[in-house]
Amino acid sequence: MIAVMGAAMFYGVIGLAAITRPQTLLKGFGIEAIGPESRNEIRGAYGGFPFVVAGLLLFALTRPDVSDGILLALAASSAGMALGRIVFALTDRQLGRYPAIFLVLEMAAAMIIASDIRGL
């Protein structure tokens, strides 16, 4: 339960940063939000989606009857993001500092979230 709350906080912080500071959130990745379209994309994909993930994680803690499905879907989503970074690292034979940090955080989130699935 505490671990899932931590994962919810992780995703909530990312969402808040994306919505309030879209122009700086992805600078460490070499991505600049220079126009309204790019800020909109960052706010949607890196803001709205993580907020919903955080909300679903907290909701899962209150509804044991549906929590396993929610946690499985969100653990798989986190693992999928990490997998994409691993494929990139193997394909391009490099992984920058920020992508490496997020790789570790996404893998940790996937394992933390999956650890609360009762059926596993």
ABEGO torsion letter per residue (X at the ends): XAAAAAAAAAAAAAAAAAAABAAAAAAAAGBBBABAAAAAAAAAAAAAAAAAAAAAAAAAAABAAAAAAAAAAAAAAAAAAAAAAAAAAAAAGBBBAAAAAAAAAAAAAAAAAAAABAAX
